[in-house]
Amino acid sequence: MNINLAEQLKALRKEKNISQEKLAAYLGISYQAISKWENGNAYPDIQLLPDIARFFGITIDELLQVEKLDEQALFNEYISKAEMLFRNGQDMEKILPLWKEAYQKMPNNIQVKEFLMSTYFDADKVKYSQEIIELGMDIYNSNTNMYHKGQAIREVARTYAELGDLLKAEQWVLKATQINHCQEVLFSEILSGDEMVEQIAFFTHWTLEELLYMARRIAFLEDAETSLSAADRIETLKTVAKLYETIYKNDDMSFESLQMLYLTHVQIVEKEVQNENNETVIRKHLEKAYECATKAAAVTEHKLTHPLLFGWKIQAAPSDNFRMLNWFQNELKKDYLCKYKNTDWLLDLQKKSQSHSSL
């Protein structure tokens, strides 16, 4: 049976507080038939659709959610276009017109509002602060699920913080659920079997992503902003990068995750040059950055089998799959590495990266 119709029947019946027996009596069938429809195990006779629609006071198109299905297909087209632009290195200012266009066509679509809000934020959170806050408040006050409300809380809170209004930022943060009570944790506690394993994989992936973002933010702090020493800030990056690499065995991760890890290793190098300037550490993390760049270029679509990430789907690398290797070549030419420009190991890295990207 059409899954959307099964869900629609159940939702309409609950909305109007009508029992399966009452609907069945109206249609002249057994309540077991209604149960089968709602469970997706059977489909109502097409001749019954006008009677069902009439019973709920809606049209057949509304019953079948024809408009909703058409809108979902249109939304999926915009998602595909935006993902292609993003994965091939386009900046958010160039992706923004796409979501503005989608919003004009689907002004009531929560997902479109969310993507437009997030794209505004990533493009320029200060320049578009008013748009972000208005969209975020609209999403939060709408009748939607906690995922979308959570996204709104996140972007609005971060925008207020960027504007220097910490009071409002904190007020929005307090609307969110604490991590020990979040949906991901609770689902892992109530599910079992493969469903539980997949939920844990989802939680693990996003927890690692957030940890890496947090570690990079710590590393960017200036001495005057924190009591952590420069060495401690570098060690934070190293620790999270190591955790990332341990759980994602052999760096078997998505192009985007490899890109994050690449940037982390480069950041460790930059901070090490500013701090102790330990050649062994610098060499080690430049080599790791190179490994990330080469592996990113060859990512294929597959599912992970690692513990904690079992079943997590990895997409194939985008068409611009040599992007990181080009970044790496440019990184090796930067002035902060001039002290090592004639060392055998740096020359070897230059040679390997050039030969790899020319394949």
Buried (B, 14 or more C-beta within 10 A) or exposed (E): BEEBBBEBBBEBBEEEEBEBEBBBEEBEBEBEBBBBBBEEEBEBEEEBBEBBBEBBEBEEEBBBBEEBEEBBEBBEEBBEBBEEBBBEBBEBEEBBEBBBBBBEEBEEBBBBBBBBBBBBBBBEBEEBBEBBBBBBEEBBEBEBEEEBBBBBBBBBBBBBBBBEEEEBBEEBBEEBBEEEEBBBBEBBEEBEEEEBBBBBBBBBBEBBBEBBEEBBEBBEEEEEEEEBEBEEBBBBBBEBBEBBBEBBEEBBBBBBBBBBBBBBBBBBBBBBBEBEEEBEBBBBBBBBBBBBBBBBBEBEEEEBEBEBBBBBEBBBBBEBBBBBBBBBBEBBEEEEBEEBEEBEEBEEBBEBBEEBBEE
